[in-house]
Amino acid sequence: MGISIGMVGIGAFGKAFIRSFRDHPLVGRIALCDLSAERLATCAREFQIEETYTSLDDICRSSIQALVIITQPQYHAAQAIQAMEAGKHVYTAVPVMYGPDGDELLEWCDKLVNTVKRTGMIYMLGETTFFRKETIYCRRRAAEGAFGQFVYGEGEYLHDWSLGLAQVARNRRLSPDTRLEETLARDPRRASARSGPMHYPTHSVSGVVSVMGAHMTEVSALGHIYEGPDSPASVEPPGGQPVFSNEVGLFRMSNGATARICEFRRVGHTGREGFRMFGTAGSFVSDVSGAKWVTPRSWEPLDLSGEKEPLPDPLASDLGGHGGSHAYLAHEFVDSVSRGRLPRINLWEALRYFVPGVMAHKSALRGGELLKIPDWGDPPA
C-alpha cells in the first residue's frame, strides 16, 4: 500500500505534474483539488482519477497524507501552513511566497520555519533548476573536486515580459480574490510597495547555491527601469516605489566566493534558466551555444543528455518539462514522505534560494546599499 497524495491546483502548470505523481510506484492513492468544477471534472476524466475536492479546506479534512500545492504564488506559504497544521506533508511550487512587501515575505519565512518545527511535517519546494541536467552534472563534478576551490558563480533567469508574463500579471491583478485595489484597501502599507524580479529568484539562485554547497550572506543590487508601453510597470498603479523590469545582484557567499545573479523581465533574449561556475581547477560555462567544461589549458563541449539520477521505471521514460526536472521533483517528494526523510530541497534549503532575492530587491530600492541576508541555518537532523 503506497502513500496518498493530493494535487491542489491543476491549472496548466499543476496539470503537468499529475502523471508523475499518479504513476509513481510508491503512491497508492491520488486525489485532485481545484476551485474550478469544470477543470476538476476534465482532469479527473483525462487522468482517470476518481477522488476530487473543491477546496483546500475539504482536502485538509481528508485522510490524504501529503499535498502538492501548485496554486498562485502569493498563496503558497499560507496554504502550506494550513496543510501542515492539518497533519499533511507539503510540496509547493516556487517561489516560497510572493508579494510586494519584503518585510512581509520575511515574516512568512519565520512562520513556515516555526510551523515545520512545531508540526514535524515535511516541506519541500519544487525548484526545477535543482534537477536540470546542468545542475546534476555540476554537483557530481563538485563532489569529485573537479572545480577545486569555488571562486565565483553566475545565475540568471531571463524571461521577457512578452513571453506570457504580461498576461499572467494582468490576470492576477484582475482576479476576484487578488484584485489589487481591494488588497490596498485592506492593507494600506502595500500602497507604495512593488514587487521586483528578485522576488522570484529561485531559478537563478538555486544552481549556484546547490552546487557550491554554500549560502549567500550579503548583497548589493541595482535595478533597471524600462518605461515602454509593455513594461512590468504597465500593470501597476501609479506612484509608490520604482518598478524594476530587471535587477542584478552581487552576492558574497559563505565559502568566501562571490556570485552575480540576474533576474530580467524585459530583455531581448530567449527564455533562459542557467548558471556558470568558476573554480581554481575547472569551470562550467553555459549559454545559448551550449555547455562547456573549461580548465586553464583547455575547454571541451559537453553532451549532458546522459546526465541523470536514478528514477523508478514509470517516471524515467517521461521526465517532463523544465529541463526534464518534473519527474525528479515528484520522486524526491514521494520518496521523502514514504521514507520519512528530509527532502534535499527542504525548507531551510528553499529559504537560501528565496531570501537572497528579497534582500536584493531591498538593496536595489536603496540604490545598491550592501545588506546582510538573513539565514535560518541548516535543517535540524
C-alpha positions in Angstrom: 0.0 0.0 0.0 1.6 3.3 -1.1 1.3 6.8 0.3 -1.6 9.1 -0.6 -1.1 12.4 -2.5 -3.5 15.3 -3.1 -2.8 17.6 -6.1 -4.0 21.1 -5.1 -4.3 23.4 -8.1 -4.5 21.7 -11.5 -4.2 24.6 -13.9 -1.7 24.5 -16.8 1.3 24.1 -14.6 -0.2 21.8 -11.9 -1.7 19.6 -14.6 1.8 18.9 -16.0 2.7 17.1 -12.7 -0.3 14.8 -12.3 1.0 11.9 -14.3 4.4 11.9 -12.5 2.7 11.6 -9.1 -0.1 9.3 -10.2 2.3 6.8 -11.8 4.9 6.7 -9.0 5.1 3.2 -7.7 5.1 4.4 -4.1 1.8 6.2 -4.5 -1.3 4.1 -3.8 -3.9 6.8 -3.8 -4.2 10.2 -5.6 -6.8 12.9 -5.4 -7.3 16.2 -7.3 -8.4 19.5 -5.8 -9.3 22.7 -7.6 -11.7 25.6 -7.3 -12.9 25.2 -10.8 -15.5 22.4 -11.0 -15.2 22.2 -14.8 -11.4 21.9 -14.7 -11.6 19.3 -11.9 -14.0 17.2 -13.9 -12.0 17.4 -17.1 -8.7 16.4 -15.4 -10.3 13.6 -13.3 -11.7 12.2 -16.6 -8.4 12.6 -18.5 -6.2 11.1 -15.8 -8.8 8.5 -14.6 -8.8 9.8 -11.0 -12.0 9.4 -9.0 -11.3 11.2 -5.8 -11.8 15.0 -6.1 -12.1 18.0 -3.7 -13.3 21.6 -4.5 -11.4 23.4 -1.7 -8.2 23.3 0.3 -10.3 23.1 3.5 -12.1 20.0 2.2 -8.9 18.1 1.2 -7.2 19.1 4.5 -10.1 17.4 6.4 -9.4 14.2 4.4 -7.1 11.3 5.3 -4.7 12.2 2.5 -1.1 12.2 3.8 0.6 14.8 1.6 -0.4 17.7 -0.6 1.2 19.1 -3.7 0.3 22.7 -3.9 0.6 24.4 -7.3 -1.6 27.5 -6.9 -0.9 31.2 -7.3 2.4 32.0 -5.7 1.1 34.6 -3.3 -0.8 31.8 -1.5 2.0 29.2 -1.2 3.1 29.9 2.3 -0.3 30.4 3.9 -1.7 27.2 2.2 1.4 25.2 3.2 1.0 26.3 6.8 -2.7 25.3 6.7 -1.9 21.9 5.3 0.9 21.2 7.7 -1.3 22.2 10.7 -3.8 19.7 9.3 -1.2 17.0 9.5 -0.2 16.9 5.8 3.3 16.9 4.3 3.6 19.6 1.8 5.2 20.3 -1.6 4.7 23.8 -3.1 5.7 25.2 -6.4 8.1 28.1 -6.5 8.6 30.6 -5.0 8.2 30.1 -1.3 5.9 33.1 -1.2 5.2 36.1 -3.4 4.2 39.7 -2.8 5.3 43.3 -2.9 6.4 43.8 0.7 9.8 42.3 1.5 9.3 42.6 5.3 6.1 40.6 5.0 7.9 37.9 2.9 10.5 37.5 5.6 7.7 37.2 8.2 6.2 34.3 6.2 9.6 32.6 6.2 9.6 32.8 10.0 6.1 31.4 10.1 7.0 28.5 7.8 10.1 27.5 9.9 8.1 27.6 13.1 5.3 25.5 11.6 7.6 22.8 10.3 9.4 22.6 13.7 6.1 22.6 15.6 4.2 20.0 13.4 7.1 17.8 12.3 5.7 17.8 8.8 7.9 17.6 5.7 8.1 20.7 3.5 9.6 20.6 0.0 10.0 23.4 -2.6 9.5 22.4 -6.2 12.6 24.2 -7.6 13.1 22.9 -11.1 16.8 24.1 -11.6 17.9 21.7 -8.8 17.2 18.8 -11.2 18.3 20.2 -14.5 21.0 18.1 -16.2 23.5 21.0 -15.8 22.9 21.1 -12.1 23.2 17.3 -11.7 26.4 17.4 -13.7 28.0 20.2 -11.7 27.1 18.7 -8.3 28.7 15.5 -9.4 31.9 17.3 -10.6 32.0 19.3 -7.4 31.8 16.1 -5.3 34.8 14.8 -7.3 36.7 18.0 -6.6 37.0 19.0 -10.2 36.3 22.6 -9.6 39.0 23.0 -7.0 38.1 25.9 -4.7 35.0 27.8 -5.8 35.7 31.5 -6.6 32.7 32.8 -8.5 29.3 31.8 -9.7 26.7 33.4 -12.0 23.0 32.6 -12.3 20.2 34.1 -14.5 16.6 33.8 -15.1 15.8 35.6 -18.4 12.1 35.7 -19.0 11.0 38.6 -21.2 7.7 40.2 -20.4 6.4 39.4 -23.8 6.7 35.6 -23.2 3.4 35.3 -21.4 4.2 37.1 -18.2 2.4 40.3 -19.1 -1.0 38.5 -19.4 -0.3 36.4 -16.3 0.2 39.6 -14.3 -2.9 41.3 -15.7 -5.0 38.2 -14.9 -3.6 38.1 -11.4 -4.3 41.7 -10.8 -7.9 41.4 -12.0 -8.9 38.1 -10.4 -11.6 38.5 -7.8 -9.5 37.2 -4.9 -6.4 39.2 -5.7 -7.8 42.4 -7.1 -5.1 45.0 -6.3 -7.4 47.9 -5.3 -9.2 45.7 -2.7 -5.8 44.4 -1.4 -4.6 48.0 -0.9 -7.9 49.0 0.9 -7.4 46.1 3.3 -3.7 46.8 3.9 -2.7 50.4 3.2 1.1 49.7 3.8 1.1 48.0 0.4 0.1 51.2 -1.4 3.8 52.1 -2.1 5.3 48.6 -2.2 6.2 47.0 -5.6 7.4 43.5 -6.3 10.6 43.2 -8.4 12.1 40.4 -10.5 14.2 39.4 -7.5 11.1 38.4 -5.6 11.1 35.4 -7.9 14.8 34.4 -7.7 14.9 30.6 -7.1 15.6 29.6 -10.7 18.7 31.7 -10.8 20.0 31.3 -7.2 19.4 27.6 -6.7 22.0 26.4 -9.2 24.8 28.4 -7.7 23.8 27.6 -4.1 23.2 23.9 -4.5 26.4 23.3 -6.5 28.7 25.3 -4.2 27.0 23.9 -1.0 27.3 27.5 0.4 24.7 30.2 1.0 24.6 33.9 0.3 25.4 36.3 3.2 25.4 39.8 1.7 24.1 41.6 -1.4 24.4 44.8 -3.3 21.9 45.1 -6.1 20.7 47.6 -8.8 17.6 47.8 -10.8 16.7 48.9 -14.4 13.5 50.6 -15.2 12.0 50.1 -18.7 9.4 52.7 -19.4 7.8 51.3 -22.6 4.1 50.5 -23.0 4.6 46.8 -22.4 6.7 47.2 -19.3 6.0 45.5 -15.9 5.1 49.0 -14.7 2.1 49.0 -17.0 0.1 46.6 -14.7 0.9 48.6 -11.5 -1.0 51.7 -10.3 0.9 55.0 -10.5 3.1 56.2 -7.6 5.0 54.3 -5.0 8.3 52.6 -5.3 10.1 52.2 -8.6 9.0 49.2 -10.8 12.2 47.5 -11.9 12.0 45.4 -15.1 15.4 43.9 -14.5 17.6 43.5 -11.4 21.2 42.5 -10.9 22.7 41.5 -7.6 26.3 40.9 -6.5 26.5 38.5 -3.5 29.1 37.3 -1.0 28.9 33.6 -0.3 29.5 31.8 3.0 32.5 30.0 1.5 34.3 33.2 0.5 33.3 33.1 -3.2 31.2 35.8 -4.9 28.2 35.4 -7.1 26.2 37.5 -9.6 22.5 36.9 -10.2 20.4 38.4 -13.0 16.6 38.5 -12.9 15.4 40.0 -16.2 11.8 40.5 -17.3 12.4 43.0 -20.2 15.3 41.7 -22.3 15.9 40.8 -26.0 16.8 37.2 -25.2 15.3 33.8 -25.5 13.9 32.5 -22.2 16.7 31.0 -20.1 17.3 29.5 -16.7 21.0 28.9 -16.3 24.2 29.3 -14.4 28.0 29.2 -14.7 30.5 28.1 -12.0 34.2 29.1 -11.7 36.8 27.3 -9.6 40.6 27.3 -9.2 40.9 24.0 -11.1 38.0 24.0 -13.6 34.9 25.9 -14.6 31.4 25.1 -16.1 30.1 27.6 -18.6 26.8 27.5 -20.3 24.9 29.8 -22.7 22.7 29.6 -25.8 25.6 27.9 -27.6 25.7 25.0 -25.2 27.6 23.8 -22.1 31.4 23.5 -21.8 33.9 22.4 -19.3 36.9 24.7 -19.1 40.4 24.4 -17.5 43.4 26.7 -17.6 44.7 24.9 -20.6 41.7 23.5 -22.5 37.9 23.5 -23.0 35.5 20.9 -24.3 31.8 21.0 -25.3 29.6 18.9 -23.0 26.9 16.4 -24.0 24.7 16.3 -21.0 22.0 14.1 -22.5 23.1 11.2 -20.4 23.4 13.1 -17.1 20.8 11.7 -14.7 19.9 10.4 -11.3 18.0 7.1 -10.6 14.3 7.2 -11.1 11.6 4.5 -10.9 10.8 3.0 -14.3 7.3 4.6 -14.8 8.9 8.1 -14.4 12.2 7.5 -16.2 10.5 7.4 -19.6 8.8 10.8 -19.3 10.9 13.4 -17.3 8.5 16.2 -18.1 9.2 19.9 -18.5 11.7 22.5 -17.2 14.8 20.7 -18.5 13.4 17.2 -17.5 13.1 18.2 -13.8 9.4 17.4 -13.2 9.8 13.6 -12.7 12.7 14.1 -10.4 10.8 16.6 -8.2 7.8 14.2 -7.9 10.1 11.3 -7.0 12.1 13.4 -4.4 8.9 14.4 -2.6 7.2 11.0 -2.8 10.4 9.2 -1.6 10.9 11.7 1.2 7.3 11.2 2.5 7.5 7.4 2.1 10.8 7.0 3.9 10.2 9.8 6.4 13.4 11.6 5.4 14.3 15.3 4.8 14.0 16.2 1.1 17.0 17.8 -0.5 15.0 20.9 -1.3 13.8 21.2 2.3 12.6 24.4 3.8 16.0 25.6 5.0 17.5 25.0 1.6 14.5 26.6 0.0 14.9 29.8 2.0 18.5 30.0 0.8 17.2 30.1 -2.7 14.4 32.7 -1.9 15.6 35.2 0.7 18.7 36.4 -1.2 16.2 37.8 -3.8 14.1 39.5 -1.2 17.2 41.3 0.2 18.5 42.1 -3.3 15.2 43.9 -4.1 15.6 45.9 -0.9 19.1 46.8 -1.9 18.1 47.9 -5.4 15.4 50.2 -3.9 18.2 51.7 -1.7 20.5 52.3 -4.7 22.7 49.3 -4.1 23.2 49.5 -0.4 25.1 46.5 0.9 22.7 44.4 3.0 23.0 41.3 5.2 20.9 38.3 4.2 19.0 36.6 7.0 19.7 32.8 7.3 17.7 30.3 9.3 20.7 27.9 9.5 21.0 24.3 8.4 18.0 22.0 8.8 17.6 20.1 12.1 18.8 16.5 12.0 
